[in-house]
Amino acid sequence: MKASFLDLRRRMREVLRALERNESVTILYHGKEKAVLHPVRGRQKAT
């Protein structure tokens, strides 16, 4: 999935759902790739 900084603000729910589906999210700034978010795998919840 690709998302701009504006998408992060307005559509964070969709970004989080993509991460839950184990998709990487590429962050764009002025149309250029700036970062890639990867889902964390195998991490346990703290009790």
GUSE-371568 format. One record per residue: z, x negated, y of N, C-alpha, C in turn. Coordinates in Angstrom, 1 decimal, padded with zeros to 4 digits. Atoms other than C-alpha are relative to their C-alpha. Example, Ala and Ser with C-alpha at 12.3 -4.5 7.8 and 13.67 -1.06 7.14 Angstrom:
<sites>
n.c3=000.0, n.c1=-000.9, n.c2=-001.2, ca.c3=007.8, ca.c1=-012.3, ca.c2=-004.5, c.c3=000.0, c.c1=-000.9, c.c2=001.2
n.c3=000.0, n.c1=000.9, n.c2=-001.1, ca.c3=007.1, ca.c1=-013.7, ca.c2=-001.1, c.c3=000.8, c.c1=000.8, c.c2=001.1
</sites>
This chain:
<sites>
n.c3=000.0, n.c1=-000.9, n.c2=-001.2, ca.c3=000.0, ca.c1=000.0, ca.c2=000.0, c.c3=000.0, c.c1=-000.9, c.c2=001.2
n.c3=-000.1, n.c1=000.7, n.c2=-001.2, ca.c3=-000.6, ca.c1=-001.1, ca.c2=003.5, c.c3=000.6, c.c1=000.9, c.c2=001.1
n.c3=-000.7, n.c1=-000.8, n.c2=-001.0, ca.c3=001.6, ca.c1=000.0, ca.c2=006.4, c.c3=000.1, c.c1=-000.9, c.c2=001.3
n.c3=-000.2, n.c1=000.7, n.c2=-001.3, ca.c3=001.7, ca.c1=-000.9, ca.c2=010.1, c.c3=001.5, c.c1=000.2, c.c2=000.4
n.c3=-001.4, n.c1=-000.1, n.c2=-000.4, ca.c3=005.0, ca.c1=-001.3, ca.c2=012.0, c.c3=000.3, c.c1=001.4, c.c2=000.4
n.c3=-000.2, n.c1=-001.4, n.c2=-000.4, ca.c3=004.5, ca.c1=002.2, ca.c2=013.4, c.c3=000.2, c.c1=000.9, c.c2=-001.3
n.c3=-000.2, n.c1=-000.7, n.c2=001.2, ca.c3=004.2, ca.c1=003.5, ca.c2=009.8, c.c3=001.4, c.c1=-000.2, c.c2=-000.5
n.c3=-001.3, n.c1=000.2, n.c2=000.4, ca.c3=007.5, ca.c1=001.9, ca.c2=009.0, c.c3=001.0, c.c1=000.9, c.c2=000.7
n.c3=-000.8, n.c1=-000.8, n.c2=-000.7, ca.c3=009.1, ca.c1=003.9, ca.c2=011.7, c.c3=-000.2, c.c1=001.5, c.c2=-000.3
n.c3=000.3, n.c1=-001.4, n.c2=000.2, ca.c3=007.4, ca.c1=007.2, ca.c2=011.1, c.c3=-000.1, c.c1=000.5, c.c2=-001.4
n.c3=000.2, n.c1=-000.4, n.c2=001.4, ca.c3=006.7, ca.c1=007.2, ca.c2=007.4, c.c3=000.8, c.c1=-000.9, c.c2=-001.0
n.c3=-000.8, n.c1=000.9, n.c2=000.8, ca.c3=009.5, ca.c1=005.1, ca.c2=005.9, c.c3=000.2, c.c1=000.6, c.c2=-001.4
n.c3=-000.2, n.c1=-000.7, n.c2=001.3, ca.c3=010.0, ca.c1=007.7, ca.c2=003.1, c.c3=-001.2, c.c1=-000.4, c.c2=-000.9
n.c3=001.2, n.c1=000.4, n.c2=000.8, ca.c3=006.4, ca.c1=007.0, ca.c2=001.9, c.c3=000.1, c.c1=-001.4, c.c2=-000.5
n.c3=-000.1, n.c1=001.4, n.c2=000.3, ca.c3=007.0, ca.c1=003.3, ca.c2=002.0, c.c3=001.0, c.c1=-000.2, c.c2=-001.1
n.c3=-001.0, n.c1=000.1, n.c2=001.0, ca.c3=010.2, ca.c1=003.6, ca.c2=000.0, c.c3=-000.5, c.c1=000.5, c.c2=-001.4
n.c3=000.6, n.c1=-000.6, n.c2=001.3, ca.c3=008.4, ca.c1=005.8, ca.c2=-002.6, c.c3=-000.9, c.c1=-001.0, c.c2=-000.6
n.c3=001.0, n.c1=001.0, n.c2=000.6, ca.c3=005.7, ca.c1=003.2, ca.c2=-003.0, c.c3=000.8, c.c1=-001.2, c.c2=-000.6
n.c3=-000.8, n.c1=001.1, n.c2=000.6, ca.c3=008.4, ca.c1=000.5, ca.c2=-003.6, c.c3=000.7, c.c1=000.5, c.c2=-001.3
n.c3=-000.5, n.c1=-000.5, n.c2=001.2, ca.c3=010.0, ca.c1=002.8, ca.c2=-006.2, c.c3=-001.0, c.c1=000.1, c.c2=-001.1
n.c3=001.0, n.c1=000.0, n.c2=001.0, ca.c3=006.7, ca.c1=003.0, ca.c2=-008.0, c.c3=-000.4, c.c1=-001.5, c.c2=-000.3
n.c3=000.2, n.c1=001.5, n.c2=000.2, ca.c3=006.8, ca.c1=-000.9, ca.c2=-008.1, c.c3=-001.3, c.c1=-000.4, c.c2=000.6
n.c3=001.1, n.c1=000.5, n.c2=-000.7, ca.c3=004.0, ca.c1=-001.2, ca.c2=-005.6, c.c3=000.5, c.c1=-001.0, c.c2=001.1
n.c3=-000.3, n.c1=000.9, n.c2=-001.2, ca.c3=004.0, ca.c1=-004.0, ca.c2=-003.0, c.c3=-000.5, c.c1=000.7, c.c2=001.2
n.c3=000.4, n.c1=-000.6, n.c2=-001.2, ca.c3=003.7, ca.c1=-003.0, ca.c2=000.6, c.c3=-000.3, c.c1=-001.1, c.c2=001.0
n.c3=000.5, n.c1=001.1, n.c2=-000.9, ca.c3=001.7, ca.c1=-005.2, ca.c2=003.0, c.c3=000.3, c.c1=000.6, c.c2=001.4
n.c3=-000.3, n.c1=-000.4, n.c2=-001.3, ca.c3=003.0, ca.c1=-005.0, ca.c2=006.6, c.c3=-001.1, c.c1=-000.6, c.c2=001.0
n.c3=001.0, n.c1=000.4, n.c2=-000.9, ca.c3=000.3, ca.c1=-005.1, ca.c2=009.3, c.c3=000.5, c.c1=000.0, c.c2=001.4
n.c3=-000.3, n.c1=000.1, n.c2=-001.5, ca.c3=000.7, ca.c1=-006.1, ca.c2=013.0, c.c3=-001.3, c.c1=-000.2, c.c2=000.7
n.c3=001.3, n.c1=000.1, n.c2=-000.7, ca.c3=-002.3, ca.c1=-005.5, ca.c2=015.2, c.c3=-001.1, c.c1=-000.2, c.c2=-001.0
n.c3=001.1, n.c1=000.1, n.c2=001.0, ca.c3=-004.4, ca.c1=-005.2, ca.c2=012.1, c.c3=000.0, c.c1=-001.2, c.c2=-000.9
n.c3=000.0, n.c1=001.2, n.c2=000.8, ca.c3=-003.4, ca.c1=-008.5, ca.c2=010.6, c.c3=001.3, c.c1=000.0, c.c2=-000.8
n.c3=-001.1, n.c1=000.1, n.c2=001.0, ca.c3=-001.2, ca.c1=-009.1, ca.c2=007.6, c.c3=001.1, c.c1=-000.9, c.c2=000.5
n.c3=-001.1, n.c1=000.8, n.c2=-000.5, ca.c3=002.3, ca.c1=-010.3, ca.c2=008.6, c.c3=001.0, c.c1=-000.2, c.c2=-001.1
n.c3=-001.0, n.c1=000.1, n.c2=001.0, ca.c3=004.5, ca.c1=-009.7, ca.c2=005.6, c.c3=-000.4, c.c1=000.9, c.c2=-001.2
n.c3=000.2, n.c1=-000.8, n.c2=001.2, ca.c3=004.6, ca.c1=-008.3, ca.c2=002.0, c.c3=001.4, c.c1=000.3, c.c2=-000.5
n.c3=-001.3, n.c1=-000.4, n.c2=000.6, ca.c3=007.5, ca.c1=-006.3, ca.c2=000.7, c.c3=-000.3, c.c1=000.2, c.c2=-001.5
n.c3=000.1, n.c1=-000.2, n.c2=001.5, ca.c3=008.0, ca.c1=-006.5, ca.c2=-003.1, c.c3=001.3, c.c1=000.7, c.c2=-000.4
n.c3=-001.2, n.c1=-000.7, n.c2=000.6, ca.c3=010.3, ca.c1=-004.2, ca.c2=-005.1, c.c3=000.9, c.c1=-000.9, c.c2=-000.7
n.c3=-001.0, n.c1=000.8, n.c2=000.8, ca.c3=013.4, ca.c1=-005.7, ca.c2=-006.6, c.c3=000.0, c.c1=000.6, c.c2=-001.4
n.c3=000.0, n.c1=-000.4, n.c2=001.3, ca.c3=013.3, ca.c1=-005.5, ca.c2=-010.3, c.c3=001.2, c.c1=-000.5, c.c2=-000.8
n.c3=-001.2, n.c1=000.5, n.c2=000.9, ca.c3=016.2, ca.c1=-005.6, ca.c2=-012.8, c.c3=001.3, c.c1=-000.1, c.c2=000.7
n.c3=-001.2, n.c1=000.1, n.c2=-000.7, ca.c3=018.8, ca.c1=-005.3, ca.c2=-010.2, c.c3=001.0, c.c1=001.1, c.c2=-000.3
n.c3=-001.0, n.c1=-001.1, n.c2=000.3, ca.c3=022.0, ca.c1=-003.4, ca.c2=-011.0, c.c3=000.7, c.c1=000.4, c.c2=001.2
n.c3=-000.7, n.c1=-000.5, n.c2=-001.1, ca.c3=023.9, ca.c1=-001.2, ca.c2=-008.7, c.c3=001.5, c.c1=-000.5, c.c2=000.0
n.c3=-001.4, n.c1=000.4, n.c2=-000.1, ca.c3=027.3, ca.c1=-002.4, ca.c2=-007.5, c.c3=000.9, c.c1=001.2, c.c2=-000.2
n.c3=-001.0, n.c1=-001.1, n.c2=000.2, ca.c3=030.3, ca.c1=-000.4, ca.c2=-008.6, c.c3=001.1, c.c1=000.1, c.c2=000.9
</sites>
